[in-house]
């Protein structure tokens, strides 16, 4: 099991480094921070719900969206764990079957994509549930915090 965890961590870090490209160069598209400043994490909304005047209907909609996303996260995490174990087994022999490893990497990357898609979907639902005034207030709170 220990080898599987290390193998999985290696694959994840290798794909992360490869996606970033050479140091000092960014790939096409916005940086991750460009997205983050347009969204409001559930924790921020929950911590300041009275300050932003969150209505009961909004609270219920947000709770439902968060519960739905958490269910999806749990499911994907279980699948990622299983695929990580598979990757560990594939990487154990002295000679590794490259095509099998690459197929496994594709399965892992597909699950990571599903996880990221679920995260973005939740963030969009949160934003769409908030009024423009609430969003402005949260942006102000966030800027004061850091």
C-alpha positions as CSV (number, residue, x, y, z in Angstrom):
1,X,0.0,0.0,0.0
2,X,2.8,2.4,0.8
3,X,4.3,1.9,-2.6
4,X,0.9,2.6,-4.2
5,X,0.6,5.9,-2.3
6,X,4.1,7.0,-3.3
7,X,3.5,6.0,-6.9
8,X,0.3,7.8,-7.1
9,X,1.8,10.9,-5.5
10,X,4.6,10.8,-8.0
11,X,2.2,10.6,-10.9
12,X,0.2,13.5,-9.6
13,X,3.2,15.7,-9.0
14,X,4.7,14.8,-12.4
15,X,1.5,15.7,-14.2
16,X,1.2,18.9,-12.2
17,X,4.8,19.9,-13.1
18,X,4.3,19.0,-16.7
19,X,1.2,21.1,-17.0
20,X,3.0,24.1,-15.6
21,X,5.7,24.0,-18.3
22,X,9.2,25.4,-17.9
23,X,9.9,27.7,-15.0
24,X,9.1,31.4,-15.7
25,X,6.7,30.5,-18.6
26,X,3.0,30.2,-18.3
27,X,0.8,28.2,-20.7
28,X,-2.1,29.8,-22.5
29,X,-5.1,31.0,-20.5
30,X,-5.6,32.7,-17.2
31,X,-3.6,31.9,-14.1
32,X,-5.5,30.1,-11.3
33,X,-5.8,33.3,-9.3
34,X,-7.7,34.9,-12.2
35,X,-10.5,32.4,-11.5
36,X,-10.3,32.5,-7.7
37,X,-11.0,36.2,-7.4
38,X,-14.3,35.8,-9.2
39,X,-15.6,33.1,-6.8
40,X,-16.5,32.9,-3.2
41,X,-15.6,29.8,-1.2
42,X,-18.4,28.2,0.8
43,X,-16.5,28.9,4.0
44,X,-16.4,32.6,3.3
45,X,-20.1,32.8,2.7
46,X,-20.9,30.7,5.8
47,X,-18.6,32.7,8.0
48,X,-20.2,36.0,6.9
49,X,-23.8,35.0,6.2
50,X,-25.4,37.5,8.5
51,X,-23.0,40.3,7.4
52,X,-24.0,39.9,3.8
53,X,-27.7,39.4,4.6
54,X,-28.0,35.8,3.4
55,X,-31.7,34.8,3.1
56,X,-33.1,31.5,4.3
57,X,-33.8,30.4,0.7
58,X,-30.2,31.2,-0.3
59,X,-28.9,29.3,2.7
60,X,-31.0,26.3,1.7
61,X,-29.9,26.5,-2.0
62,X,-26.2,26.7,-0.9
63,X,-26.5,23.9,1.6
64,X,-28.1,21.7,-1.1
65,X,-25.3,22.6,-3.7
66,X,-22.6,21.9,-1.1
67,X,-24.1,18.5,-0.1
68,X,-24.4,17.5,-3.7
69,X,-20.8,18.4,-4.4
70,X,-19.5,16.7,-1.3
71,X,-21.2,13.5,-2.4
72,X,-19.5,13.7,-5.8
73,X,-16.2,14.6,-4.2
74,X,-16.4,11.5,-2.0
75,X,-17.3,9.2,-4.9
76,X,-14.4,10.6,-7.0
77,X,-11.9,10.3,-4.1
78,X,-12.8,6.6,-3.7
79,X,-12.2,6.1,-7.4
80,X,-9.0,8.0,-7.4
81,X,-7.7,5.9,-4.5
82,X,-8.5,2.7,-6.4
83,X,-6.8,4.0,-9.5
84,X,-3.8,5.0,-7.4
85,X,-3.5,1.5,-6.1
86,X,-3.7,0.2,-9.7
87,X,-0.9,2.6,-10.7
88,X,1.2,1.4,-7.8
89,X,0.9,-2.2,-8.9
90,X,1.7,-1.3,-12.5
91,X,4.9,0.6,-11.4
92,X,6.2,-2.2,-9.1
93,X,7.9,-4.5,-11.6
94,X,11.4,-3.9,-12.8
95,X,10.0,-3.6,-16.4
96,X,6.9,-1.5,-16.7
97,X,4.3,-1.7,-19.5
98,X,4.3,1.8,-20.8
99,X,0.9,1.5,-22.6
100,X,-0.8,0.2,-19.4
101,X,0.7,3.0,-17.3
102,X,-0.4,5.7,-19.8
103,X,-3.9,4.2,-19.9
104,X,-4.0,4.4,-16.1
105,X,-2.7,8.0,-16.2
106,X,-5.6,8.8,-18.5
107,X,-8.1,7.3,-16.1
108,X,-6.5,9.3,-13.2
109,X,-6.5,12.5,-15.2
110,X,-10.1,12.0,-16.1
111,X,-11.1,11.6,-12.5
112,X,-9.0,14.7,-11.6
113,X,-10.9,16.6,-14.3
114,X,-14.2,15.4,-12.9
115,X,-13.1,16.7,-9.5
116,X,-12.1,20.1,-10.8
117,X,-15.3,20.3,-12.9
118,X,-17.4,19.6,-9.8
119,X,-15.5,22.3,-7.8
120,X,-16.1,24.9,-10.5
121,X,-19.7,23.9,-10.8
122,X,-20.1,24.4,-7.0
123,X,-18.4,27.8,-7.1
124,X,-20.6,28.9,-10.0
125,X,-23.7,27.8,-8.1
126,X,-22.6,29.7,-5.0
127,X,-21.9,32.9,-7.1
128,X,-25.3,32.6,-8.9
129,X,-27.1,32.2,-5.6
130,X,-25.7,35.5,-4.2
131,X,-27.0,38.9,-5.3
132,X,-24.5,41.4,-6.8
133,X,-24.6,43.4,-3.5
134,X,-23.7,40.3,-1.5
135,X,-20.9,39.5,-3.9
136,X,-19.6,43.0,-3.6
137,X,-19.7,42.7,0.2
138,X,-17.9,39.4,0.2
139,X,-15.2,40.8,-2.2
140,X,-14.7,43.7,0.3
141,X,-14.5,41.2,3.2
142,X,-12.0,39.1,1.3
143,X,-9.8,42.1,0.5
144,X,-9.7,43.1,4.2
145,X,-8.7,39.6,5.2
146,X,-5.7,39.3,3.0
